[in-house]
């Protein structure tokens, strides 16, 4: 196949990808603005701040949607080329299916590399900015779906306590939606402290607007209070931090830091290998798209067949997330969890294409 034709197919695919990306990003932004607006804790915040928070959250959401965007772009581009008989002419000229798909696979690979090495750090930076704003406003950062906080045992100035938070920001120095239990000398709970924000100072947590509860006493609200601690920011971030808020360039050092602190690095390792497998995942999505779209005109495939391709992509997406959950919890090795779904999908797409072309 000539270089001109390859560049033409590549350009059509990249244009379809960018169009789908913009459309999905606009839809995600609109939905997220509506979702944030309906939350009670943001009632006193202006619309411009809400718009900024959503704008900073969208890149992270789009990072999760990238595989589907690639799938849709490949399907729609191949269908368009078929309807205009461009693929039919290319096949009649002796161009094989693999030569036709080569520009699409190359484009998917390039998009995957850019997503993992360039887009991911920007998305992580934007998500961290959103976390800081939300923590300051409402005491909650990026981890909005946790039912219970993560707990840390601490001791400082002879005071034993445990502290939990639903979110961490500023490299472990700020906690959002904080709950702490302080123990007496006999190991019994002396008081419970709830605060929207806690900032790590020199040997203490500075709790802002805390509510202190003691047995037999009414709740007491204070403007601020200090809770002694000897915890380090690196330890806090490793225990409570969300790996999704870290870029691919930060995950390696975080894994080493977790091992040095005696913590479980599996969640961070899973995130790293998932990002490394991104180019291969996008190529696998392209192969899945080709199984239902590359011969669309010639075989007169119905819309149900196209829906089948989208369903196959969705199944791959779900299996990938299930594998990530298994790898993050050390049920299976992180490398296997990240790469097995991608390799399986690639082999599946290749097998179907070989069967379609060669019987």
KOLSE-442476 format. One record per residue (C-alpha): x, y, z; residue number from 0; chain. Coordinates in pm, 1 decimal, always signed. Layout:
N
<site px="X" py="Y" pz="Z" num="NUM" cadena="A"/>
...
! end
This chain:
359
<site px="+0.0" py="+0.0" pz="+0.0" num="0" cadena="A"/>
<site px="+135.1" py="+339.5" pz="-92.5" num="1" cadena="A"/>
<site px="+250.5" py="+585.5" pz="+169.0" num="2" cadena="A"/>
<site px="-9.1" py="+838.0" pz="+50.1" num="3" cadena="A"/>
<site px="-297.4" py="+598.2" pz="+109.9" num="4" cadena="A"/>
<site px="-161.3" py="+504.1" pz="+453.7" num="5" cadena="A"/>
<site px="-136.5" py="+867.8" pz="+555.1" num="6" cadena="A"/>
<site px="-489.7" py="+925.9" pz="+424.1" num="7" cadena="A"/>
<site px="-632.2" py="+644.0" pz="+637.7" num="8" cadena="A"/>
<site px="-429.4" py="+762.7" pz="+936.6" num="9" cadena="A"/>
<site px="-552.6" py="+1119.3" pz="+894.9" num="10" cadena="A"/>
<site px="-915.4" py="+1007.7" pz="+873.1" num="11" cadena="A"/>
<site px="-875.7" py="+797.6" pz="+1187.5" num="12" cadena="A"/>
<site px="-705.8" py="+1073.7" pz="+1387.8" num="13" cadena="A"/>
<site px="-970.2" py="+1324.8" pz="+1278.2" num="14" cadena="A"/>
<site px="-1247.8" py="+1088.0" pz="+1387.8" num="15" cadena="A"/>
<site px="-1068.3" py="+1034.2" pz="+1719.8" num="16" cadena="A"/>
<site px="-1034.7" py="+1406.6" pz="+1788.3" num="17" cadena="A"/>
<site px="-1398.8" py="+1468.8" pz="+1693.2" num="18" cadena="A"/>
<site px="-1520.2" py="+1190.8" pz="+1922.4" num="19" cadena="A"/>
<site px="-1288.8" py="+1309.4" pz="+2198.2" num="20" cadena="A"/>
<site px="-1423.1" py="+1665.2" pz="+2186.6" num="21" cadena="A"/>
<site px="-1783.9" py="+1546.2" pz="+2177.7" num="22" cadena="A"/>
<site px="-1740.5" py="+1306.8" pz="+2471.2" num="23" cadena="A"/>
<site px="-1543.3" py="+1565.3" pz="+2671.9" num="24" cadena="A"/>
<site px="-1818.1" py="+1824.2" pz="+2624.0" num="25" cadena="A"/>
<site px="-2082.8" py="+1574.1" pz="+2733.9" num="26" cadena="A"/>
<site px="-1878.8" py="+1467.0" pz="+3038.4" num="27" cadena="A"/>
<site px="-1818.8" py="+1829.3" pz="+3134.9" num="28" cadena="A"/>
<site px="-2188.3" py="+1914.6" pz="+3109.8" num="29" cadena="A"/>
<site px="-2291.3" py="+1613.4" pz="+3318.2" num="30" cadena="A"/>
<site px="-2023.3" py="+1679.5" pz="+3579.7" num="31" cadena="A"/>
<site px="-2121.0" py="+2046.3" pz="+3616.6" num="32" cadena="A"/>
<site px="-2481.7" py="+1941.2" pz="+3675.0" num="33" cadena="A"/>
<site px="-2374.3" py="+1673.5" pz="+3923.1" num="34" cadena="A"/>
<site px="-2155.3" py="+1912.2" pz="+4122.4" num="35" cadena="A"/>
<site px="-2423.4" py="+2182.5" pz="+4118.3" num="36" cadena="A"/>
<site px="-2677.8" py="+1953.6" pz="+4280.4" num="37" cadena="A"/>
<site px="-2448.1" py="+1868.5" pz="+4571.9" num="38" cadena="A"/>
<site px="-2553.8" py="+2043.0" pz="+4889.9" num="39" cadena="A"/>
<site px="-2202.1" py="+2116.7" pz="+5011.1" num="40" cadena="A"/>
<site px="-2138.9" py="+2349.0" pz="+4712.7" num="41" cadena="A"/>
<site px="-2449.5" py="+2563.0" pz="+4754.7" num="42" cadena="A"/>
<site px="-2248.6" py="+2866.6" pz="+4870.5" num="43" cadena="A"/>
<site px="-1993.1" py="+2840.3" pz="+4589.0" num="44" cadena="A"/>
<site px="-2022.2" py="+3050.7" pz="+4275.7" num="45" cadena="A"/>
<site px="-2081.3" py="+2896.8" pz="+3935.2" num="46" cadena="A"/>
<site px="-1736.2" py="+2999.4" pz="+3812.7" num="47" cadena="A"/>
<site px="-1574.5" py="+2790.8" pz="+4087.7" num="48" cadena="A"/>
<site px="-1796.9" py="+2494.3" pz="+4007.2" num="49" cadena="A"/>
<site px="-1708.8" py="+2528.9" pz="+3640.3" num="50" cadena="A"/>
<site px="-1338.8" py="+2531.7" pz="+3729.5" num="51" cadena="A"/>
<site px="-1369.9" py="+2220.6" pz="+3946.8" num="52" cadena="A"/>
<site px="-1548.7" py="+2034.3" pz="+3667.7" num="53" cadena="A"/>
<site px="-1294.7" py="+2148.9" pz="+3409.9" num="54" cadena="A"/>
<site px="-1015.8" py="+2009.4" pz="+3628.0" num="55" cadena="A"/>
<site px="-1200.9" py="+1681.3" pz="+3680.8" num="56" cadena="A"/>
<site px="-1285.0" py="+1615.8" pz="+3314.4" num="57" cadena="A"/>
<site px="-930.0" py="+1512.4" pz="+3203.4" num="58" cadena="A"/>
<site px="-926.8" py="+1227.8" pz="+3456.9" num="59" cadena="A"/>
<site px="-1272.2" py="+1112.7" pz="+3345.4" num="60" cadena="A"/>
<site px="-1165.6" py="+1128.1" pz="+2981.9" num="61" cadena="A"/>
<site px="-861.9" py="+915.0" pz="+3059.2" num="62" cadena="A"/>
<site px="-1103.7" py="+638.7" pz="+3158.0" num="63" cadena="A"/>
<site px="-1307.8" py="+691.7" pz="+2840.0" num="64" cadena="A"/>
<site px="-1011.5" py="+687.7" pz="+2598.9" num="65" cadena="A"/>
<site px="-1044.6" py="+316.6" pz="+2505.0" num="66" cadena="A"/>
<site px="-1407.2" py="+367.6" pz="+2402.5" num="67" cadena="A"/>
<site px="-1320.8" py="+681.6" pz="+2208.8" num="68" cadena="A"/>
<site px="-1060.1" py="+483.3" pz="+2013.5" num="69" cadena="A"/>
<site px="-1311.2" py="+204.2" pz="+1954.7" num="70" cadena="A"/>
<site px="-1581.0" py="+439.6" pz="+1826.7" num="71" cadena="A"/>
<site px="-1334.3" py="+632.7" pz="+1610.1" num="72" cadena="A"/>
<site px="-1208.7" py="+313.4" pz="+1444.9" num="73" cadena="A"/>
<site px="-1560.1" py="+179.1" pz="+1383.0" num="74" cadena="A"/>
<site px="-1695.0" py="+502.3" pz="+1238.4" num="75" cadena="A"/>
<site px="-1387.7" py="+560.6" pz="+1020.8" num="76" cadena="A"/>
<site px="-1397.7" py="+209.8" pz="+873.0" num="77" cadena="A"/>
<site px="-1773.5" py="+230.9" pz="+811.2" num="78" cadena="A"/>
<site px="-1729.6" py="+567.1" pz="+641.5" num="79" cadena="A"/>
<site px="-1453.2" py="+434.4" pz="+418.1" num="80" cadena="A"/>
<site px="-1665.8" py="+135.8" pz="+327.4" num="81" cadena="A"/>
<site px="-1971.9" py="+341.0" pz="+244.0" num="82" cadena="A"/>
<site px="-1761.2" py="+555.2" pz="+12.9" num="83" cadena="A"/>
<site px="-1623.9" py="+232.1" pz="-140.9" num="84" cadena="A"/>
<site px="-1268.0" py="+338.9" pz="-63.4" num="85" cadena="A"/>
<site px="-1188.4" py="+14.2" pz="+114.1" num="86" cadena="A"/>
<site px="-1349.4" py="-183.9" pz="-168.0" num="87" cadena="A"/>
<site px="-1123.5" py="-14.0" pz="-424.0" num="88" cadena="A"/>
<site px="-818.5" py="-70.5" pz="-204.6" num="89" cadena="A"/>
<site px="-901.9" py="-439.2" pz="-164.7" num="90" cadena="A"/>
<site px="-959.8" py="-471.2" pz="-541.0" num="91" cadena="A"/>
<site px="-613.3" py="-323.2" pz="-597.7" num="92" cadena="A"/>
<site px="-463.1" py="-607.2" pz="-394.3" num="93" cadena="A"/>
<site px="-426.7" py="-434.0" pz="-58.9" num="94" cadena="A"/>
<site px="-463.5" py="-681.9" pz="+227.0" num="95" cadena="A"/>
<site px="-667.2" py="-623.0" pz="+540.0" num="96" cadena="A"/>
<site px="-349.0" py="-598.7" pz="+746.1" num="97" cadena="A"/>
<site px="-209.9" py="-327.4" pz="+520.0" num="98" cadena="A"/>
<site px="-537.2" py="-137.1" pz="+556.5" num="99" cadena="A"/>
<site px="-533.4" py="-171.8" pz="+935.0" num="100" cadena="A"/>
<site px="-165.5" py="-81.7" pz="+970.1" num="101" cadena="A"/>
<site px="-232.2" py="+298.1" pz="+975.6" num="102" cadena="A"/>
<site px="-514.7" py="+248.7" pz="+1225.8" num="103" cadena="A"/>
<site px="-294.4" py="+37.2" pz="+1453.2" num="104" cadena="A"/>
<site px="-10.0" py="+286.8" pz="+1422.2" num="105" cadena="A"/>
<site px="-246.5" py="+571.1" pz="+1507.5" num="106" cadena="A"/>
<site px="-383.1" py="+379.5" pz="+1806.7" num="107" cadena="A"/>
<site px="-30.2" py="+311.8" pz="+1927.3" num="108" cadena="A"/>
<site px="+68.8" py="+678.5" pz="+1895.9" num="109" cadena="A"/>
<site px="-247.4" py="+789.2" pz="+2076.3" num="110" cadena="A"/>
<site px="-175.2" py="+537.9" pz="+2353.1" num="111" cadena="A"/>
<site px="+182.4" py="+659.3" pz="+2396.4" num="112" cadena="A"/>
<site px="+67.2" py="+1021.4" pz="+2407.9" num="113" cadena="A"/>
<site px="-211.9" py="+932.8" pz="+2653.4" num="114" cadena="A"/>
<site px="+25.3" py="+753.1" pz="+2890.9" num="115" cadena="A"/>
<site px="+326.0" py="+985.1" pz="+2876.6" num="116" cadena="A"/>
<site px="+180.0" py="+1330.6" pz="+2805.3" num="117" cadena="A"/>
<site px="-191.7" py="+1336.7" pz="+2876.6" num="118" cadena="A"/>
<site px="-173.3" py="+1133.3" pz="+3199.1" num="119" cadena="A"/>
<site px="+60.1" py="+1376.8" pz="+3383.3" num="120" cadena="A"/>
<site px="-163.5" py="+1668.1" pz="+3280.7" num="121" cadena="A"/>
<site px="-475.5" py="+1481.6" pz="+3394.2" num="122" cadena="A"/>
<site px="-312.0" py="+1392.2" pz="+3726.8" num="123" cadena="A"/>
<site px="-207.5" py="+1755.0" pz="+3777.6" num="124" cadena="A"/>
<site px="-558.5" py="+1878.1" pz="+3699.3" num="125" cadena="A"/>
<site px="-713.6" py="+1619.1" pz="+3929.1" num="126" cadena="A"/>
<site px="-478.9" py="+1720.5" pz="+4210.4" num="127" cadena="A"/>
<site px="-582.3" py="+2083.6" pz="+4157.8" num="128" cadena="A"/>
<site px="-947.4" py="+1983.7" pz="+4176.4" num="129" cadena="A"/>
<site px="-871.4" py="+1788.5" pz="+4494.3" num="130" cadena="A"/>
<site px="-715.3" py="+2091.9" pz="+4660.7" num="131" cadena="A"/>
<site px="-1008.9" py="+2316.4" pz="+4570.3" num="132" cadena="A"/>
<site px="-1268.4" py="+2065.4" pz="+4689.1" num="133" cadena="A"/>
<site px="-1073.3" py="+1999.1" pz="+5008.2" num="134" cadena="A"/>
<site px="-1066.6" py="+2369.7" pz="+5088.7" num="135" cadena="A"/>
<site px="-1434.4" py="+2415.3" pz="+5005.1" num="136" cadena="A"/>
<site px="-1598.2" py="+2107.6" pz="+5146.8" num="137" cadena="A"/>
<site px="-1331.6" py="+1889.9" pz="+5305.2" num="138" cadena="A"/>
<site px="-1346.5" py="+1631.3" pz="+5029.6" num="139" cadena="A"/>
<site px="-1105.8" py="+1573.3" pz="+4745.4" num="140" cadena="A"/>
<site px="-1100.9" py="+1335.8" pz="+4451.5" num="141" cadena="A"/>
<site px="-1210.3" py="+1022.4" pz="+4631.7" num="142" cadena="A"/>
<site px="-1582.2" py="+1093.2" pz="+4645.4" num="143" cadena="A"/>
<site px="-1710.7" py="+737.1" pz="+4636.0" num="144" cadena="A"/>
<site px="-1550.8" py="+594.9" pz="+4947.4" num="145" cadena="A"/>
<site px="-1804.2" py="+490.5" pz="+5208.7" num="146" cadena="A"/>
<site px="-1553.5" py="+491.6" pz="+5491.8" num="147" cadena="A"/>
<site px="-1222.8" py="+667.9" pz="+5542.0" num="148" cadena="A"/>
<site px="-885.2" py="+496.9" pz="+5558.3" num="149" cadena="A"/>
<site px="-745.3" py="+482.6" pz="+5910.2" num="150" cadena="A"/>
<site px="-399.2" py="+559.9" pz="+6046.3" num="151" cadena="A"/>
<site px="-275.0" py="+489.1" pz="+6397.9" num="152" cadena="A"/>
<site px="-63.4" py="+767.6" pz="+6546.1" num="153" cadena="A"/>
<site px="+94.7" py="+886.7" pz="+6867.2" num="154" cadena="A"/>
<site px="+237.4" py="+1221.4" pz="+6967.3" num="155" cadena="A"/>
<site px="+312.9" py="+1396.3" pz="+7298.0" num="156" cadena="A"/>
<site px="+178.8" py="+1093.1" pz="+7484.6" num="157" cadena="A"/>
<site px="-156.6" py="+1103.7" pz="+7303.5" num="158" cadena="A"/>
<site px="-274.8" py="+791.3" pz="+7120.5" num="159" cadena="A"/>
<site px="-527.0" py="+833.9" pz="+6842.6" num="160" cadena="A"/>
<site px="-639.0" py="+710.0" pz="+6505.6" num="161" cadena="A"/>
<site px="-723.3" py="+941.5" pz="+6219.7" num="162" cadena="A"/>
<site px="-910.0" py="+869.6" pz="+5899.7" num="163" cadena="A"/>
<site px="-986.0" py="+1069.3" pz="+5588.6" num="164" cadena="A"/>
<site px="-1171.3" py="+1019.1" pz="+5263.7" num="165" cadena="A"/>
<site px="-916.3" py="+1218.5" pz="+5065.6" num="166" cadena="A"/>
<site px="-556.6" py="+1329.7" pz="+5068.5" num="167" cadena="A"/>
<site px="-400.2" py="+1627.2" pz="+4891.8" num="168" cadena="A"/>
<site px="-78.3" py="+1830.8" pz="+4888.4" num="169" cadena="A"/>
<site px="+142.1" py="+1519.2" pz="+4896.5" num="170" cadena="A"/>
<site px="-6.0" py="+1391.6" pz="+5220.7" num="171" cadena="A"/>
<site px="-12.5" py="+1723.1" pz="+5406.4" num="172" cadena="A"/>
<site px="-385.3" py="+1791.3" pz="+5372.3" num="173" cadena="A"/>
<site px="-670.7" py="+1556.6" pz="+5457.5" num="174" cadena="A"/>
<site px="-1035.8" py="+1604.2" pz="+5371.9" num="175" cadena="A"/>
<site px="-1346.6" py="+1483.7" pz="+5556.0" num="176" cadena="A"/>
<site px="-1146.6" py="+1385.3" pz="+5864.6" num="177" cadena="A"/>
<site px="-1253.5" py="+1170.5" pz="+6160.2" num="178" cadena="A"/>
<site px="-1025.0" py="+1107.7" pz="+6457.9" num="179" cadena="A"/>
<site px="-1063.9" py="+903.0" pz="+6776.3" num="180" cadena="A"/>
<site px="-852.1" py="+994.5" pz="+7081.2" num="181" cadena="A"/>
<site px="-783.1" py="+728.4" pz="+7345.0" num="182" cadena="A"/>
<site px="-722.8" py="+763.0" pz="+7718.0" num="183" cadena="A"/>
<site px="-450.6" py="+586.8" pz="+7917.2" num="184" cadena="A"/>
<site px="-665.6" py="+272.9" pz="+7946.3" num="185" cadena="A"/>
<site px="-712.4" py="+243.3" pz="+7570.7" num="186" cadena="A"/>
<site px="-1073.7" py="+355.5" pz="+7574.6" num="187" cadena="A"/>
<site px="-1209.4" py="+614.9" pz="+7334.1" num="188" cadena="A"/>
<site px="-1203.2" py="+951.1" pz="+7507.6" num="189" cadena="A"/>
<site px="-1339.4" py="+1168.5" pz="+7231.1" num="190" cadena="A"/>
<site px="-1429.7" py="+1174.0" pz="+6865.0" num="191" cadena="A"/>
<site px="-1331.2" py="+1463.0" pz="+6640.5" num="192" cadena="A"/>
<site px="-1486.0" py="+1539.2" pz="+6301.8" num="193" cadena="A"/>
<site px="-1342.5" py="+1811.4" pz="+6079.8" num="194" cadena="A"/>
<site px="-1372.2" py="+1904.2" pz="+5712.6" num="195" cadena="A"/>
<site px="-998.8" py="+1972.7" pz="+5678.7" num="196" cadena="A"/>
<site px="-677.4" py="+1876.4" pz="+5856.1" num="197" cadena="A"/>
<site px="-334.7" py="+2018.7" pz="+5771.1" num="198" cadena="A"/>
<site px="-11.5" py="+1854.9" pz="+5883.4" num="199" cadena="A"/>
<site px="+213.0" py="+2090.1" pz="+6077.3" num="200" cadena="A"/>
<site px="+528.4" py="+2040.5" pz="+6286.6" num="201" cadena="A"/>
<site px="+435.2" py="+1738.4" pz="+6497.8" num="202" cadena="A"/>
<site px="+59.9" py="+1796.2" pz="+6490.3" num="203" cadena="A"/>
<site px="-253.1" py="+1805.8" pz="+6278.5" num="204" cadena="A"/>
<site px="-427.6" py="+2141.3" pz="+6261.0" num="205" cadena="A"/>
<site px="-799.5" py="+2063.1" pz="+6245.9" num="206" cadena="A"/>
<site px="-1020.3" py="+2338.7" pz="+6107.6" num="207" cadena="A"/>
<site px="-1376.4" py="+2386.2" pz="+6236.3" num="208" cadena="A"/>
<site px="-1374.0" py="+2056.1" pz="+6429.0" num="209" cadena="A"/>
<site px="-1667.3" py="+1911.1" pz="+6618.6" num="210" cadena="A"/>
<site px="-1560.4" py="+1732.0" pz="+6938.5" num="211" cadena="A"/>
<site px="-1786.0" py="+1466.6" pz="+7088.0" num="212" cadena="A"/>
<site px="-1745.1" py="+1314.4" pz="+7434.8" num="213" cadena="A"/>
<site px="-1963.3" py="+1060.0" pz="+7605.3" num="214" cadena="A"/>
<site px="-2211.6" py="+1237.3" pz="+7830.3" num="215" cadena="A"/>
<site px="-2145.1" py="+1582.1" pz="+7682.6" num="216" cadena="A"/>
<site px="-2309.2" py="+1770.7" pz="+7395.0" num="217" cadena="A"/>
<site px="-2104.0" py="+1815.7" pz="+7075.3" num="218" cadena="A"/>
<site px="-1861.6" py="+2106.7" pz="+7095.0" num="219" cadena="A"/>
<site px="-1767.0" py="+2309.0" pz="+6788.0" num="220" cadena="A"/>
<site px="-1433.5" py="+2487.1" pz="+6783.1" num="221" cadena="A"/>
<site px="-1267.5" py="+2715.5" pz="+6529.5" num="222" cadena="A"/>
<site px="-954.1" py="+2497.0" pz="+6532.1" num="223" cadena="A"/>
<site px="-754.1" py="+2252.1" pz="+6741.5" num="224" cadena="A"/>
<site px="-427.8" py="+2058.7" pz="+6727.3" num="225" cadena="A"/>
<site px="-393.1" py="+1680.5" pz="+6738.1" num="226" cadena="A"/>
<site px="-37.0" py="+1553.2" pz="+6809.5" num="227" cadena="A"/>
<site px="+117.3" py="+1314.8" pz="+6555.0" num="228" cadena="A"/>
<site px="+450.3" py="+1176.5" pz="+6439.2" num="229" cadena="A"/>
<site px="+329.1" py="+1065.8" pz="+6094.6" num="230" cadena="A"/>
<site px="+525.8" py="+1163.7" pz="+5783.9" num="231" cadena="A"/>
<site px="+355.9" py="+1302.8" pz="+5470.1" num="232" cadena="A"/>
<site px="+499.7" py="+1022.4" pz="+5254.3" num="233" cadena="A"/>
<site px="+350.2" py="+757.6" pz="+5481.6" num="234" cadena="A"/>
<site px="+11.1" py="+928.1" pz="+5484.1" num="235" cadena="A"/>
<site px="-3.5" py="+959.0" pz="+5106.4" num="236" cadena="A"/>
<site px="+94.7" py="+596.5" pz="+5056.0" num="237" cadena="A"/>
<site px="-178.0" py="+477.7" pz="+5292.9" num="238" cadena="A"/>
<site px="-463.0" py="+708.5" pz="+5190.5" num="239" cadena="A"/>
<site px="-362.1" py="+851.9" pz="+4851.7" num="240" cadena="A"/>
<site px="-535.1" py="+748.6" pz="+4531.0" num="241" cadena="A"/>
<site px="-292.7" py="+606.7" pz="+4268.4" num="242" cadena="A"/>
<site px="-511.9" py="+760.9" pz="+3997.4" num="243" cadena="A"/>
<site px="-398.4" py="+1107.2" pz="+4109.6" num="244" cadena="A"/>
<site px="-33.2" py="+1025.3" pz="+4031.5" num="245" cadena="A"/>
<site px="+125.7" py="+1053.1" pz="+3689.3" num="246" cadena="A"/>
<site px="+315.4" py="+770.0" pz="+3524.7" num="247" cadena="A"/>
<site px="+643.6" py="+944.3" pz="+3605.3" num="248" cadena="A"/>
<site px="+564.3" py="+953.9" pz="+3979.7" num="249" cadena="A"/>
<site px="+448.0" py="+595.5" pz="+4023.4" num="250" cadena="A"/>
<site px="+794.9" py="+434.3" pz="+4014.5" num="251" cadena="A"/>
<site px="+929.7" py="+637.5" pz="+4309.7" num="252" cadena="A"/>
<site px="+600.3" py="+587.1" pz="+4497.1" num="253" cadena="A"/>
<site px="+631.1" py="+210.0" pz="+4461.2" num="254" cadena="A"/>
<site px="+983.6" py="+220.8" pz="+4602.8" num="255" cadena="A"/>
<site px="+870.4" py="+450.4" pz="+4884.8" num="256" cadena="A"/>
<site px="+586.6" py="+213.6" pz="+4973.1" num="257" cadena="A"/>
<site px="+825.5" py="-79.7" pz="+4991.2" num="258" cadena="A"/>
<site px="+1067.9" py="+120.5" pz="+5205.1" num="259" cadena="A"/>
<site px="+785.2" py="+207.7" pz="+5445.8" num="260" cadena="A"/>
<site px="+673.6" py="-154.6" pz="+5460.8" num="261" cadena="A"/>
<site px="+343.7" py="-78.4" pz="+5285.5" num="262" cadena="A"/>
<site px="+163.4" py="-264.9" pz="+5009.7" num="263" cadena="A"/>
<site px="+270.7" py="-121.0" pz="+4672.1" num="264" cadena="A"/>
<site px="+32.2" py="-332.8" pz="+4462.9" num="265" cadena="A"/>
<site px="-218.4" py="-54.5" pz="+4390.6" num="266" cadena="A"/>
<site px="+57.6" py="+174.1" pz="+4262.8" num="267" cadena="A"/>
<site px="+222.0" py="-108.7" pz="+4065.5" num="268" cadena="A"/>
<site px="-114.2" py="-194.7" pz="+3908.7" num="269" cadena="A"/>
<site px="-164.4" py="+165.5" pz="+3804.6" num="270" cadena="A"/>
<site px="+185.4" py="+180.4" pz="+3651.6" num="271" cadena="A"/>
<site px="+143.8" py="-136.4" pz="+3444.8" num="272" cadena="A"/>
<site px="-204.3" py="-27.9" pz="+3335.8" num="273" cadena="A"/>
<site px="-58.9" py="+292.8" pz="+3195.5" num="274" cadena="A"/>
<site px="+226.9" py="+103.5" pz="+3029.6" num="275" cadena="A"/>
<site px="-29.0" py="-125.1" pz="+2863.4" num="276" cadena="A"/>
<site px="-234.2" py="+168.0" pz="+2730.1" num="277" cadena="A"/>
<site px="-88.6" py="+167.3" pz="+2373.6" num="278" cadena="A"/>
<site px="-147.8" py="-207.3" pz="+2343.2" num="279" cadena="A"/>
<site px="-501.8" py="-168.2" pz="+2480.8" num="280" cadena="A"/>
<site px="-584.1" py="+93.6" pz="+2218.8" num="281" cadena="A"/>
<site px="-448.1" py="-131.7" pz="+1943.5" num="282" cadena="A"/>
<site px="-660.7" py="-418.0" pz="+2077.9" num="283" cadena="A"/>
<site px="-966.7" py="-190.4" pz="+2068.0" num="284" cadena="A"/>
<site px="-886.9" py="-112.7" pz="+1703.6" num="285" cadena="A"/>
<site px="-867.6" py="-481.6" pz="+1617.7" num="286" cadena="A"/>
<site px="-1202.8" py="-540.2" pz="+1788.9" num="287" cadena="A"/>
<site px="-1350.9" py="-254.1" pz="+1585.0" num="288" cadena="A"/>
<site px="-1211.7" py="-399.5" pz="+1263.4" num="289" cadena="A"/>
<site px="-1380.5" py="-735.4" pz="+1321.9" num="290" cadena="A"/>
<site px="-1723.6" py="-573.1" pz="+1276.0" num="291" cadena="A"/>
<site px="-1656.8" py="-272.6" pz="+1054.5" num="292" cadena="A"/>
<site px="-1389.0" py="-352.2" pz="+799.5" num="293" cadena="A"/>
<site px="-1623.0" py="-559.9" pz="+577.3" num="294" cadena="A"/>
<site px="-1940.6" py="-368.6" pz="+652.2" num="295" cadena="A"/>
<site px="-2043.7" py="-273.9" pz="+297.8" num="296" cadena="A"/>
<site px="-1951.4" py="-596.2" pz="+128.3" num="297" cadena="A"/>
<site px="-2135.4" py="-822.7" pz="+368.9" num="298" cadena="A"/>
<site px="-2419.3" py="-582.6" pz="+440.6" num="299" cadena="A"/>
<site px="-2380.3" py="-608.2" pz="+814.0" num="300" cadena="A"/>
<site px="-2672.7" py="-476.3" pz="+1013.3" num="301" cadena="A"/>
<site px="-2667.8" py="-227.3" pz="+1295.8" num="302" cadena="A"/>
<site px="-2692.3" py="-516.6" pz="+1540.8" num="303" cadena="A"/>
<site px="-2348.0" py="-635.8" pz="+1429.1" num="304" cadena="A"/>
<site px="-2202.1" py="-292.3" pz="+1498.8" num="305" cadena="A"/>
<site px="-2367.8" py="-299.3" pz="+1839.3" num="306" cadena="A"/>
<site px="-2200.7" py="-636.2" pz="+1887.8" num="307" cadena="A"/>
<site px="-1862.0" py="-477.4" pz="+1827.8" num="308" cadena="A"/>
<site px="-1933.3" py="-202.3" pz="+2077.1" num="309" cadena="A"/>
<site px="-2050.2" py="-466.0" pz="+2324.5" num="310" cadena="A"/>
<site px="-1726.4" py="-657.5" pz="+2274.6" num="311" cadena="A"/>
<site px="-1531.9" py="-340.9" pz="+2347.4" num="312" cadena="A"/>
<site px="-1738.9" py="-279.0" pz="+2658.1" num="313" cadena="A"/>
<site px="-1676.9" py="-636.0" pz="+2778.9" num="314" cadena="A"/>
<site px="-1302.8" py="-583.1" pz="+2729.4" num="315" cadena="A"/>
<site px="-1327.7" py="-257.3" pz="+2922.9" num="316" cadena="A"/>
<site px="-1508.1" py="-427.2" pz="+3214.0" num="317" cadena="A"/>
<site px="-1268.5" py="-721.8" pz="+3218.8" num="318" cadena="A"/>
<site px="-978.0" py="-477.9" pz="+3227.1" num="319" cadena="A"/>
<site px="-1121.9" py="-302.7" pz="+3531.7" num="320" cadena="A"/>
<site px="-1187.8" py="-634.5" pz="+3706.8" num="321" cadena="A"/>
<site px="-828.6" py="-736.2" pz="+3638.2" num="322" cadena="A"/>
<site px="-710.5" py="-403.7" pz="+3781.5" num="323" cadena="A"/>
<site px="-908.0" py="-469.6" pz="+4099.5" num="324" cadena="A"/>
<site px="-749.6" py="-814.5" pz="+4132.2" num="325" cadena="A"/>
<site px="-402.2" py="-677.1" pz="+4069.8" num="326" cadena="A"/>
<site px="-446.5" py="-386.9" pz="+4312.1" num="327" cadena="A"/>
<site px="-536.5" py="-632.2" pz="+4589.3" num="328" cadena="A"/>
<site px="-249.0" py="-871.5" pz="+4513.0" num="329" cadena="A"/>
<site px="-485.7" py="-1149.2" pz="+4407.5" num="330" cadena="A"/>
<site px="-285.2" py="-1183.8" pz="+4085.3" num="331" cadena="A"/>
<site px="+46.9" py="-1021.6" pz="+3990.8" num="332" cadena="A"/>
<site px="+10.5" py="-664.2" pz="+3865.9" num="333" cadena="A"/>
<site px="+189.3" py="-741.1" pz="+3537.1" num="334" cadena="A"/>
<site px="-45.0" py="-1028.5" pz="+3455.7" num="335" cadena="A"/>
<site px="-355.0" py="-833.4" pz="+3558.6" num="336" cadena="A"/>
<site px="-260.1" py="-537.9" pz="+3337.3" num="337" cadena="A"/>
<site px="-149.8" py="-726.3" pz="+3028.4" num="338" cadena="A"/>
<site px="-365.1" py="-1040.7" pz="+3014.6" num="339" cadena="A"/>
<site px="-690.0" py="-868.8" pz="+2902.2" num="340" cadena="A"/>
<site px="-499.5" py="-669.8" pz="+2641.1" num="341" cadena="A"/>
<site px="-320.2" py="-973.6" pz="+2499.7" num="342" cadena="A"/>
<site px="-640.2" py="-1180.5" pz="+2505.5" num="343" cadena="A"/>
<site px="-834.7" py="-910.1" pz="+2320.8" num="344" cadena="A"/>
<site px="-557.0" py="-869.1" pz="+2064.6" num="345" cadena="A"/>
<site px="-548.7" py="-1242.9" pz="+1995.5" num="346" cadena="A"/>
<site px="-928.7" py="-1251.2" pz="+1976.2" num="347" cadena="A"/>
<site px="-940.0" py="-969.1" pz="+1720.4" num="348" cadena="A"/>
<site px="-657.7" py="-1119.1" pz="+1515.3" num="349" cadena="A"/>
<site px="-823.0" py="-1460.8" pz="+1512.4" num="350" cadena="A"/>
<site px="-1158.7" py="-1321.6" pz="+1398.3" num="351" cadena="A"/>
<site px="-995.3" py="-1118.0" pz="+1121.5" num="352" cadena="A"/>
<site px="-796.7" py="-1417.5" pz="+999.9" num="353" cadena="A"/>
<site px="-1113.8" py="-1623.3" pz="+994.0" num="354" cadena="A"/>
<site px="-1302.9" py="-1355.6" pz="+803.0" num="355" cadena="A"/>
<site px="-1030.7" py="-1308.6" pz="+546.4" num="356" cadena="A"/>
<site px="-891.5" py="-1658.8" pz="+501.5" num="357" cadena="A"/>
<site px="-1170.5" py="-1876.6" pz="+638.5" num="358" cadena="A"/>
! end
